[in-house]
Amino acid sequence: MNRSNSILIVGTGAMGCFFASRLAAAGFAVQMLGTWPEGIAALQRDGVRLFLSDGTEKAYGVKASSDTRDFLGAHSALVLVKSWQTKRAADQLFECLAADGVALTLQNGLGNREKLVARLGVERVALGVTTGGASLLAPGRARVGGEGVISAERHPRIASLVAMLRAADFEVDLSDDVAALLWGKLVINAAINPLAAVLDVPNGELLVRPSARELSAALAREVASVAAEKGVTFSFGDPVEAVEAVANATALNFSSMLQDVRRGARTEIDAICGAVVSAGREVGVLTPVNDTMWKLVAAKDSRT
């Protein structure tokens, strides 16, 4: 297979299916590596299916497997698993990612890049974030939840990967400031995901309920305060405005954390609000709202 025309997606959930369908539609050979038996079976049987905002549905053939031996020598990879699955994903990529390959993480929360680097080496890991959203309707079937920008660090190995994403009509920006990317996404995640999960509402509903909007703003300001103490400078100005812009752009989307809660799956709350609380303690910044949301979502988590 032509390496410049193929891409490996690690993860078969909502975002994995969303990216796979868009890349397949653009003519790229999409490979999907996962561990979810029902998801793998559906992808092998029906391909990846994307339900569009206009009510139509498209299906695209992909190569899906849980066996890393099916993807040996993969050159370009996207990591789209939950934060608590990152170590497993790193182990899988260690088995199949080419020595000169690169894996771009677009995951939520803190600590994902570090786990990948520990297993793959810094030269094979690139950090990115995306504000786009998708919902999983069934194994191998996703619905677009809102378009967003992909921001990625400048990395010597991601040129071909960026070209593929742009050819698939994703907007991709490159940045030299990795910390700004990471903490900028954390502001968005912390201010939207847990609140939507606790209230059981789509993202846009947070903007029309005064108390929810106030809580979301408080969550965003706390993350921004911790980031400022750590010397991080955001690419945007007002963190609250940035959060509300994303919530508006993904108004009909159910956050990934809400989707996890609804199906009784483990959430990413530890890597989002939990990480904010831990980082705040390290730099002496109080984060009571994030701490409360951490405990509330943890109480809904399938582990408790």
C-alpha positions, 0 to 999 in steps of 0.5 A: 500500500502507498504509505502517502495515501494511507492513514491509521486511526487508533480508536473506533468510537465516535471521533474515530468513525468521524475522521475515518469517514471524512478521510475515506471520502477524500479517497485515502486508504483508511485503517482502523485499529481498535479493541471493541469487538462490536465496533470492529465487526460493524466496520468490517461488515458495513464499513464506517457510516457517517450520518450528515446534518442534512439527514443523509448517510454515507458509508465507506469501506475501511480496513478494521482490525484489533490485530496490530500485525494487520497494520505493520509499517503504518506511517501516519496515525491519528490517536482518537481513543479515550485518555484512560486508553492511551497507554494501551494505544501506545503499546499497540502503536509500538508494535505497528508504527514505522520507525520513521512514522508519526502518531498525532494525538487529538485526544482530550485531557492532559498526559496523553502526549507524555504516555505516547512519548514514553513508549514511542519516543518524541520523534514519533509523537505529535500533539494536536487538538480539535474542537470538532465533535461527533456522536456515536449512534451505533457501532461503526456509525457516527453523526457529525456534531459540529465542525471545528479547527484542528490545531497541531504542533509543528513537527518534522514528520506531520507534513503528509498527515496535515496534507491528508487532513486538509484534503479531507476538508479539515481546517488545520492550523500549525503552532509552535506553542504546544502548551497553548494548544493543550491548555486551550483545549483543556479550557473547552473540555472542562467548561463543556463536557462535565457540565453537559454530562451532569445536566444530560443536555447537548452543548448548546443548552449550556448557553441558554440556561443562565445557571449553566452558563455561569458555571461553564464560565467559572470552570473556564476561568479556573482553568485559565487561572491555572494556565496563567500561573504556569506561564501559558499564553492562549491563542485566544483572548477571553476563555469564556468567549472561546468556550461559548463559541465552541458550544455554539458551533457544536450546539446539537452535539452531545459531549463525549463525556455525556455519551460515556455516562449514558452508556455506562462507560468510563469517562475522561473526567480524571484527565480533564477536571481532575488534571486541572485540580492537580495542576492547580494544587501544584501552582497554588491556584484554587479550583473549587468548581472543577473539583466539584465537577470532578466529584459529580461526574466521578459519582456517575462513572461506571467505576463507582 
